[in-house]
Amino acid sequence: MTRTYDIVVLGGGPGGYAAAIRAAELGKSVAIVEKAGLGGTCLHKGCIPSKALLRSAEVYQTVKRGEEFGIVAGGGAEPFIDFARVQARKAAVVEELHRGLQLLMKKHKIDVYYGKGRLMGASIFSPQTGTIAVETADGEPETLVNERLIIATGSRPRVIPGLEPDGRFVLTSDEALELPALPQSIAIVGGGVIGVEWASMMIDFGVDVTLLEAADRLLPTEEEDVSREMAAALTKRGVRIVTGAKVLPETLRKREAGERTEVRIEAERGGERIAVEAETLLVAVGRAPNIEGIGLENADVALERGAIRVNGWMQTSEKHIYAIGDVVGGLQMAHAATRQGVVAAEHICGAAQRPYDAAAVPRAVFSHPEVASIGLTEAQAKEAGRDVAAAKLPLRAAGKSVVYGEPGGFVKIVADRTTNDVLGVHMIGAKVTELIGEASLAQLVEATPGELGQAIRPHPTLSEAVMEAAQAVDGRIAGR
């Protein structure tokens, strides 16, 4: 059957459904094509399920530390992990949010087609490229003609040749989320956001963790001070960290050990070989855009470094075709995709306010401790020739962090001494992912360090650390 819409969105993840909702609000007829479930990777295989597991790990550690807060369990029983119930809670969280998305689609009168969508070239259905042929789940083919197409097909875990996931010995984050039981030990390849989150989660669950990173530090795209603090925090909790380690896939060995599995692999560092043994190997080396099998060859859509190339309004080289989210590369985060989706929808509808700006997107790592940042690091600012002024305030200086029982970490603000611009804000510590919104708003309204430092925060709160770090930067600028 052939149907016609103003806009068709190929992919129902955070960017896709955000674009669809905004376009519907602006009066457009909209359809989404989704091959699995609304919410995409974020809801079903990424952000939400992983954070649900991280929360369970956090609660477990909090209960174990109860006596520090004067809470003593009766009978002296030690807390234990019922991992089946942990997984059940994760599934319940996902399902609740999934139902909410389905209701949103109905509320905004957005048609959802479940199946695999593919771009078509110019044909009898439409003189322009971008019509979507859908292989629906029930076997009924659909042809969706549109004036504008938004590609939001997301990404998948990147795989290292020779370390392909098998669901038992070698996992990606997809398979790890479905573990029926916790392993006794795990080796994680990759010390970026995903690897650090999984290392933090697993060590909190009581799993023995080895973390291998090819770069010379964890979280290599973050502020160096943050990387050092994270490495120290994970090491203190028992994670074995090996940086500068090039994993050698050809050395992978797998074997059964009763009901358990055993994995052995070697990594090269500085000319020496390091052997790592664990029950399971988790490969966490980023994500690859889903550009295959969606019919891009039928349209003049240009690629760049394995992703779809777009301009600030999220238009591809075919101006009536837009692309958003992980499929365009760059910052592969749900909130970045959401912003891109809104930008694309508003541009299509003639309601565009401002183009997408990657520099305005906050970054977050939901480990323990948490990491949150936005803008340039101190090193990047100096490389850009800026007249840098920076200040770092330990979170211990904020009384709430001591009360909370998590006094480690800091807030660091990087500014331009000459222009008085806030160039970057970098945080590590308890609940800092809830604080980075302040910095995001400050950048949006182009607040100076002085203005950021003048806003009154309630006491005692962790937000006071942002205020005091900004005041420290402003003091340097004022005293030049």
PyMOL commands that set and color helices and strands:
alter all, ss='L'
color gray80, all
select helices_A, chain A and resi 14-25+40-45+47-64+66-69+74-76+83-107+173-176+193-204+224-236+296-298+325-328+334-348+358-360+378-383+395-397+399-404+432-434+436-444+449-454+463-478
alter helices_A, ss='H'
color red, helices_A
select strands_A, chain A and resi 2-10+30-34+111-119+132-136+141-151+155-157+170-171+185-189+208-213+240-243+246-257+260-269+272-278+280-283+287-289+303-304+307-308+321-323+363-365+370-375+388-394+410-416+422-429
alter strands_A, ss='S'
color yellow, strands_A
deselect
rebuild
show_as cartoon
